Amino acid sequence: MRKGEFVVNSKKKGMSLIAKQRAAGWTFLAPASILIAIMSFYPMVRAFIISLQKGTGANMRFTGFSNYQRILVDKVFQQSIGNTFFYLIIQVPIMLILAILLAQLLNNKHLKLRGLFRTCVFLPCATSLVSYSLIFRSMFATDGLINSILMKLGILHSGYNFLGHSGSAKAVIILALIWRWTGYNMVFYLAGLQNIEYSVYEAAKIDGANGWKTFWRITVPLLKPTIIMTFIMSINGTLQLFDESVNLTKGGPACQYDYYHVTLCIQHMFYQCAKLWICGSHVIFDLYHGSDPCIYQLESR
């Protein structure tokens, strides 16, 4: 009995294997969880509280949702929202369709130099946002490469200011986004295609399915999780659009001072955290050095 009692007592004092695994898991998660809570969730809560206030420095007073009411009727803010969703509706579907088609072509095991082609398609993703934006800006300048080619072909008689007109400037931004991010999404589709057993396609060929039916009946359904993931990521990235607009058009064709500082400030901070919080996630710590720049500039307009 004494020996048995000793065994029971030792079990009570020690931790079980499951308890040890849970403790180890929480030990590894604790540092990251604390950092996320301090650097992300706390600033978001503080930013929301600040958005309900008005004033500068320590002279802040609670005003409720007046800032939200004012910004929702602001014409510049409404235009920035419309521009962003315009890019979202047009650019994201074209980019994802091109990515999945390129992945399908480059997944062909009989294709020679497919590794080189994959690298060339992915290389634009390795360039920085500012660098490729400046490259597109120089290409579509009045004396840039695109105008030179069009004039030599006789399509244009003089240089056209692509970035000086609203419609053409939006088209250039969409082209730049497609060029930059198509290869990035193609890598996800390519990884998903390589996880599909080749015997599935062989069975489809035996049953008489052509390439189009194989693509729609086999490839697309099996890539559905990857398609959903890239669709969500692309929406999130497009809603955070900022660098391309700044570096390509300086805030918009023939933009004024208020247009540049107000619209791009709201657009960047509004969509960066993808929340309906005014200038949310950029506030890391509330040091009471001043009110939110977006709200302050709106008040001064």
Sine and cosine of phi, psi and omega as CSV:
sin_phi,cos_phi,sin_psi,cos_psi,sin_omega,cos_omega
0.00,0.00,-0.68,0.74,-0.02,-1.00
-0.88,0.47,-0.62,0.78,0.01,-1.00
-0.92,0.39,-0.68,0.74,0.05,-1.00
-0.90,0.43,-0.64,0.77,0.03,-1.00
-0.90,0.43,-0.59,0.81,0.02,-1.00
-0.90,0.44,-0.64,0.77,0.01,-1.00
-0.91,0.41,-0.70,0.71,0.00,-1.00
-0.89,0.46,-0.68,0.73,0.00,-1.00
-0.91,0.42,-0.60,0.80,0.01,-1.00
-0.93,0.38,-0.55,0.83,0.04,-1.00
-0.94,0.35,-0.60,0.80,0.00,-1.00
-0.93,0.37,-0.62,0.79,-0.04,-1.00
-0.96,0.29,-0.60,0.80,-0.05,-1.00
-0.99,0.14,0.25,-0.97,0.04,-1.00
-1.00,-0.08,0.61,-0.80,0.06,-1.00
-0.95,0.30,0.20,-0.98,-0.02,-1.00
-0.91,0.42,-0.66,0.75,0.01,-1.00
-0.90,0.43,-0.66,0.75,0.01,-1.00
-0.90,0.44,-0.62,0.78,0.04,-1.00
-0.91,0.41,-0.65,0.76,0.02,-1.00
-0.91,0.42,-0.66,0.75,0.03,-1.00
-0.91,0.42,-0.67,0.75,0.01,-1.00
-0.90,0.45,-0.66,0.75,0.03,-1.00
-0.91,0.42,-0.65,0.76,0.02,-1.00
-0.88,0.48,-0.72,0.70,0.01,-1.00
-0.92,0.39,-0.51,0.86,0.05,-1.00
-0.90,0.43,-0.67,0.75,0.02,-1.00
-0.96,0.29,-0.54,0.84,-0.04,-1.00
-0.99,0.16,-0.41,0.91,-0.11,-0.99
-0.85,0.52,-0.76,0.65,-0.02,-1.00
-0.86,0.51,-0.71,0.70,0.00,-1.00
-0.92,0.40,-0.64,0.77,0.00,-1.00
-0.90,0.44,-0.66,0.75,0.01,-1.00
-0.91,0.41,-0.68,0.73,0.02,-1.00
-0.90,0.44,-0.67,0.74,0.02,-1.00
-0.90,0.44,-0.66,0.75,0.00,-1.00
-0.90,0.43,-0.65,0.76,-0.05,-1.00
-0.98,0.22,-0.69,0.73,-0.13,-0.99
-1.00,-0.01,-0.21,0.98,-0.05,-1.00
-0.83,-0.56,-0.88,0.48,-0.12,-0.99
-0.94,0.35,-0.68,0.73,0.02,-1.00
-0.89,0.46,-0.73,0.68,0.06,-1.00
-0.87,0.50,-0.59,0.81,0.01,-1.00
-0.91,0.41,-0.66,0.75,0.03,-1.00
-0.92,0.40,-0.70,0.71,0.01,-1.00
-0.90,0.43,-0.63,0.78,0.03,-1.00
-0.90,0.44,-0.63,0.77,0.04,-1.00
-0.90,0.43,-0.65,0.76,0.03,-1.00
-0.91,0.42,-0.67,0.74,0.02,-1.00
-0.90,0.44,-0.59,0.81,-0.01,-1.00
-0.91,0.41,-0.27,0.96,0.05,-1.00
-1.00,-0.04,0.09,1.00,-0.04,-1.00
-0.87,-0.50,0.18,-0.98,-0.01,-1.00
-0.59,-0.80,0.58,-0.82,0.01,-1.00
0.73,-0.68,-0.18,-0.98,0.02,-1.00
-0.71,-0.70,0.53,-0.85,0.06,-1.00
0.86,0.52,-0.75,-0.67,0.00,-1.00
-0.99,0.11,-0.11,0.99,-0.01,-1.00
-1.00,-0.03,0.88,0.47,0.02,-1.00
-0.98,-0.20,0.68,-0.73,0.03,-1.00
-0.76,-0.65,0.54,-0.84,-0.04,-1.00
-0.97,0.24,0.78,-0.62,0.00,-1.00
-0.82,-0.58,0.10,0.99,0.00,-1.00
0.96,0.28,-0.67,-0.74,-0.08,-1.00
-0.99,-0.16,0.43,0.90,-0.01,-1.00
-0.91,0.42,-0.58,0.81,0.04,-1.00
-0.89,0.45,-0.64,0.76,0.03,-1.00
-0.92,0.39,-0.67,0.74,0.02,-1.00
-0.89,0.46,-0.64,0.77,-0.01,-1.00
-0.94,0.33,-0.65,0.76,-0.07,-1.00
-0.96,0.26,-0.48,0.88,0.00,-1.00
-0.95,0.31,-0.37,0.93,0.04,-1.00
-0.98,-0.18,0.03,1.00,0.01,-1.00
-0.96,0.29,0.79,-0.62,-0.08,-1.00
-0.91,0.40,-0.63,0.78,-0.01,-1.00
-0.91,0.40,-0.67,0.75,0.03,-1.00
-0.90,0.43,-0.65,0.76,0.04,-1.00
-0.90,0.44,-0.61,0.79,0.04,-1.00
-0.92,0.39,-0.63,0.77,0.02,-1.00
-0.91,0.42,-0.61,0.79,0.05,-1.00
-0.91,0.42,-0.70,0.71,0.02,-1.00
-0.88,0.47,-0.66,0.75,0.03,-1.00
-0.89,0.45,-0.67,0.74,-0.04,-1.00
-0.91,0.42,-0.70,0.72,0.01,-1.00
-0.95,0.32,-0.42,0.91,0.11,-0.99
-0.90,0.44,-0.72,0.70,0.06,-1.00
-0.89,0.45,-0.64,0.77,-0.05,-1.00
-0.89,0.45,-0.72,0.69,-0.09,-1.00
-0.94,0.35,-0.59,0.81,-0.08,-1.00
-1.00,-0.01,-0.73,0.68,-0.16,-0.99
-0.96,0.29,-0.69,0.72,-0.11,-0.99
-0.89,0.46,-0.76,0.64,0.02,-1.00
-0.87,0.49,-0.68,0.73,0.00,-1.00
-0.89,0.46,-0.70,0.72,-0.03,-1.00
-0.89,0.45,-0.71,0.70,-0.05,-1.00
-0.94,0.34,-0.59,0.81,0.04,-1.00
-0.91,0.42,-0.71,0.70,0.05,-1.00
-0.89,0.46,-0.63,0.78,-0.02,-1.00
-0.90,0.43,-0.70,0.72,-0.04,-1.00
-0.95,0.31,-0.54,0.84,0.06,-1.00
-0.94,0.35,-0.67,0.74,0.05,-1.00
-0.90,0.43,-0.64,0.77,0.03,-1.00
-0.89,0.45,-0.63,0.77,0.03,-1.00
-0.90,0.43,-0.65,0.76,0.01,-1.00
-0.93,0.36,-0.68,0.74,-0.07,-1.00
-0.99,0.14,-0.04,1.00,0.07,-1.00
-1.00,0.00,-0.05,1.00,0.01,-1.00
-0.93,0.37,0.87,-0.49,-0.06,-1.00
-0.95,0.32,-0.27,0.96,0.02,-1.00
-1.00,0.00,-0.05,1.00,-0.02,-1.00
-0.98,0.22,0.80,-0.60,0.02,-1.00
-0.99,0.14,0.53,-0.85,0.00,-1.00
0.84,0.55,0.54,0.84,-0.03,-1.00
-0.93,0.37,-0.48,0.88,0.07,-1.00
-0.89,0.45,-0.63,0.78,0.04,-1.00
-0.92,0.40,-0.68,0.74,0.00,-1.00
-0.91,0.42,-0.64,0.77,0.03,-1.00
-0.89,0.45,-0.66,0.75,0.01,-1.00
-0.90,0.43,-0.67,0.75,-0.01,-1.00
-0.90,0.43,-0.62,0.79,0.01,-1.00
-0.95,0.32,-0.54,0.84,-0.05,-1.00
-0.99,0.10,-0.36,0.93,-0.09,-1.00
-0.83,0.56,-0.65,0.76,0.03,-1.00
-0.82,0.58,-0.50,0.87,0.00,-1.00
-0.93,0.36,-0.36,0.93,-0.02,-1.00
-0.99,0.14,-0.23,0.97,0.02,-1.00
-0.98,0.17,0.48,-0.87,0.00,-1.00
-0.96,0.28,0.37,-0.93,-0.04,-1.00
-0.89,0.45,-0.67,0.74,-0.03,-1.00
-0.93,0.37,-0.66,0.76,-0.07,-1.00
-0.89,0.45,-0.77,0.64,-0.06,-1.00
-0.95,0.31,-0.47,0.88,0.08,-1.00
-0.91,0.41,-0.67,0.74,0.03,-1.00
-0.93,0.37,-0.55,0.83,0.05,-1.00
-0.90,0.43,-0.72,0.70,0.03,-1.00
-0.91,0.41,-0.56,0.83,0.02,-1.00
-0.90,0.43,-0.66,0.75,0.02,-1.00
-0.95,0.32,-0.56,0.83,0.02,-1.00
-0.91,0.41,-0.64,0.77,-0.07,-1.00
-0.99,-0.16,0.27,0.96,0.08,-1.00
-0.94,0.35,0.21,-0.98,-0.03,-1.00
-0.87,0.50,-0.58,0.81,0.04,-1.00
-0.95,-0.32,0.45,0.89,-0.05,-1.00
-1.00,0.07,-0.09,-1.00,-0.08,-1.00
-0.90,0.43,-0.70,0.71,-0.07,-1.00
-0.89,0.45,-0.70,0.71,0.03,-1.00
-0.91,0.42,-0.61,0.79,0.02,-1.00
-0.89,0.46,-0.68,0.73,0.01,-1.00
-0.91,0.41,-0.70,0.72,-0.02,-1.00
-0.91,0.41,-0.58,0.81,0.03,-1.00
-0.95,0.31,-0.59,0.81,0.04,-1.00
-0.93,0.37,-0.52,0.85,0.05,-1.00
-0.99,0.17,-0.12,0.99,0.02,-1.00
0.99,0.11,0.14,0.99,0.00,-1.00
-0.97,0.25,-0.61,0.79,0.04,-1.00
-0.86,-0.50,0.55,-0.84,0.05,-1.00
-1.00,-0.08,-0.40,0.92,0.04,-1.00
-0.57,-0.82,0.25,-0.97,-0.04,-1.00
-0.90,0.44,0.73,-0.69,0.00,-1.00
-0.99,-0.17,0.72,-0.69,-0.01,-1.00
-0.99,0.11,1.00,0.05,-0.04,-1.00
-0.88,0.47,-0.63,0.77,-0.07,-1.00
-1.00,0.06,0.02,1.00,0.01,-1.00
-0.98,-0.17,-0.04,1.00,0.02,-1.00
-0.85,-0.53,0.61,-0.79,-0.13,-0.99
-0.87,0.50,-0.76,0.65,-0.06,-1.00
-0.90,0.44,-0.75,0.66,-0.02,-1.00
-0.93,0.36,-0.55,0.84,0.04,-1.00
-0.91,0.43,-0.66,0.75,0.06,-1.00
-0.90,0.44,-0.62,0.78,0.03,-1.00
-0.90,0.44,-0.63,0.77,0.03,-1.00
-0.91,0.42,-0.66,0.75,0.02,-1.00
-0.89,0.46,-0.67,0.74,0.02,-1.00
-0.90,0.44,-0.69,0.72,0.05,-1.00
-0.87,0.49,-0.66,0.75,0.01,-1.00
-0.90,0.43,-0.66,0.75,0.01,-1.00
-0.91,0.42,-0.67,0.74,0.01,-1.00
-0.90,0.43,-0.69,0.72,0.00,-1.00
-0.89,0.46,-0.61,0.79,-0.10,-1.00
-0.97,0.23,-0.64,0.77,-0.22,-0.98
-0.94,-0.33,-0.08,1.00,0.01,-1.00
-0.90,0.43,-0.72,0.70,0.01,-1.00
-0.90,0.44,-0.55,0.84,0.03,-1.00
-0.89,0.46,-0.72,0.69,0.02,-1.00
-0.96,0.29,-0.49,0.87,0.02,-1.00
-0.88,0.48,-0.57,0.82,0.00,-1.00
-0.88,0.48,-0.64,0.77,0.03,-1.00
-0.91,0.42,-0.69,0.72,0.01,-1.00
-0.92,0.39,-0.60,0.80,0.02,-1.00
-0.90,0.43,-0.65,0.76,0.06,-1.00
-0.90,0.44,-0.64,0.77,0.04,-1.00
-0.92,0.39,-0.63,0.78,0.03,-1.00
-0.91,0.41,-0.59,0.81,-0.01,-1.00
-0.95,0.32,-0.27,0.96,0.07,-1.00
-1.00,0.06,-0.12,0.99,0.04,-1.00
-1.00,0.06,0.78,-0.62,-0.01,-1.00
-0.90,0.43,0.72,-0.69,-0.01,-1.00
-0.92,0.39,-0.41,0.91,0.02,-1.00
-0.89,0.46,-0.44,0.90,0.03,-1.00
-0.91,0.42,-0.67,0.74,0.03,-1.00
-0.94,0.35,-0.59,0.81,0.04,-1.00
-0.90,0.43,-0.64,0.77,0.05,-1.00
-0.91,0.42,-0.59,0.81,0.03,-1.00
-0.92,0.39,-0.62,0.79,0.05,-1.00
-0.91,0.42,-0.64,0.77,0.03,-1.00
-0.89,0.46,-0.59,0.81,0.01,-1.00
-0.98,0.21,-0.04,1.00,0.08,-1.00
1.00,-0.06,0.24,0.97,0.00,-1.00
-0.98,0.19,0.72,-0.69,0.04,-1.00
-1.00,0.08,-0.03,-1.00,-0.06,-1.00
-0.89,0.45,-0.62,0.79,-0.02,-1.00
-0.91,0.41,-0.71,0.70,0.02,-1.00
-0.92,0.40,-0.60,0.80,0.03,-1.00
-0.89,0.45,-0.63,0.77,0.00,-1.00
-0.91,0.42,-0.72,0.69,-0.08,-1.00
-0.99,0.17,-0.52,0.86,-0.07,-1.00
-1.00,-0.05,-0.36,0.93,-0.06,-1.00
-0.87,-0.49,-0.83,0.56,-0.11,-0.99
-0.90,0.44,-0.80,0.60,-0.06,-1.00
-0.89,0.46,-0.73,0.68,0.03,-1.00
-0.88,0.48,-0.63,0.78,-0.01,-1.00
-0.96,0.27,-0.37,0.93,0.04,-1.00
-1.00,-0.07,0.13,0.99,-0.08,-1.00
-0.83,0.55,-0.71,0.70,0.04,-1.00
-0.87,0.49,-0.64,0.77,0.02,-1.00
-0.93,0.37,-0.63,0.78,0.02,-1.00
-0.89,0.45,-0.68,0.73,0.01,-1.00
-0.90,0.44,-0.67,0.74,-0.01,-1.00
-0.89,0.45,-0.74,0.67,0.00,-1.00
-0.92,0.39,-0.53,0.85,0.03,-1.00
-0.91,0.42,-0.70,0.72,0.02,-1.00
-0.92,0.40,-0.69,0.72,0.00,-1.00
-0.90,0.44,-0.62,0.78,-0.01,-1.00
-0.93,0.36,-0.63,0.78,0.06,-1.00
-0.89,0.46,-0.71,0.70,0.00,-1.00
-0.88,0.47,-0.67,0.74,-0.01,-1.00
-0.93,0.37,-0.63,0.77,-0.01,-1.00
-0.94,0.35,-0.58,0.81,0.04,-1.00
-0.92,0.38,-0.34,0.94,0.06,-1.00
-1.00,-0.09,0.25,0.97,-0.06,-1.00
-0.83,0.55,0.82,-0.57,-0.01,-1.00
-0.51,-0.86,-0.79,0.61,-0.14,-0.99
-0.88,0.48,-0.69,0.72,-0.05,-1.00
-0.90,0.44,-0.68,0.73,-0.01,-1.00
-0.90,0.44,-0.64,0.77,-0.02,-1.00
-0.93,0.36,-0.76,0.65,-0.13,-0.99
-0.98,0.19,-0.44,0.90,0.00,-1.00
-1.00,0.06,-0.72,0.70,-0.15,-0.99
-0.87,-0.49,0.00,1.00,-0.05,-1.00
0.84,0.55,0.58,0.82,0.04,-1.00
0.99,-0.17,-0.17,0.98,0.01,-1.00
0.60,-0.80,0.42,-0.91,0.01,-1.00
-0.87,0.49,0.77,-0.64,0.01,-1.00
0.79,0.61,0.68,0.73,-0.10,-1.00
-0.96,0.27,0.50,-0.87,0.07,-1.00
-0.99,-0.10,0.07,-1.00,-0.03,-1.00
-0.88,0.48,-0.74,0.67,-0.02,-1.00
-0.90,0.43,-0.61,0.80,-0.01,-1.00
-0.88,0.47,-0.69,0.72,-0.05,-1.00
-0.92,0.38,-0.78,0.62,-0.15,-0.99
-0.97,0.23,-0.58,0.81,-0.04,-1.00
-0.98,0.18,-0.79,0.62,-0.12,-0.99
-0.91,0.42,-0.75,0.66,-0.06,-1.00
-0.94,0.33,-0.51,0.86,0.08,-1.00
-0.90,0.43,-0.74,0.67,0.01,-1.00
-0.91,0.42,-0.72,0.70,-0.06,-1.00
-0.87,0.50,-0.71,0.71,-0.02,-1.00
-0.91,0.41,-0.77,0.64,-0.10,-0.99
-0.98,0.20,-0.44,0.90,0.02,-1.00
-0.96,0.29,-0.67,0.75,-0.08,-1.00
-1.00,-0.09,-0.15,0.99,-0.05,-1.00
-0.90,0.43,-0.62,0.78,0.02,-1.00
-0.98,-0.21,0.00,1.00,0.03,-1.00
0.80,0.59,0.64,0.77,0.03,-1.00
-0.80,-0.60,0.39,-0.92,0.06,-1.00
-1.00,0.07,0.78,0.62,0.03,-1.00
-0.87,-0.50,0.73,-0.69,-0.09,-1.00
-0.95,0.30,0.87,-0.50,0.05,-1.00
0.78,0.63,0.87,0.50,-0.20,-0.98
-0.99,0.17,-0.96,0.27,-0.33,-0.94
-0.98,0.19,-0.10,0.99,-0.03,-1.00
-0.98,0.22,-0.22,0.98,-0.02,-1.00
-1.00,0.09,0.96,-0.28,0.01,-1.00
-0.99,0.11,-0.78,0.63,0.07,-1.00
-0.72,-0.69,0.66,-0.75,0.04,-1.00
-1.00,0.05,0.99,-0.12,-0.06,-1.00
-1.00,-0.09,0.08,1.00,0.04,-1.00
0.85,0.53,0.63,0.78,0.07,-1.00
-1.00,-0.01,-0.13,0.99,-0.03,-1.00
0.28,-0.96,0.28,-0.96,0.02,-1.00
-0.97,0.24,0.11,-0.99,-0.04,-1.00
-0.90,0.44,0.74,-0.67,-0.09,-1.00
-0.87,0.50,-0.60,0.80,-0.01,-1.00
-0.88,0.47,-0.77,0.64,-0.06,-1.00
-0.92,0.39,-0.61,0.80,-0.02,-1.00
-0.90,0.44,-0.69,0.72,-0.03,-1.00
-0.94,0.34,-0.54,0.84,0.05,-1.00
-0.91,0.41,-0.60,0.80,0.01,-1.00
-0.92,0.40,-0.52,0.85,-0.07,-1.00
-1.00,0.10,-0.09,1.00,-0.03,-1.00
-0.97,0.25,0.00,0.00,0.00,0.00
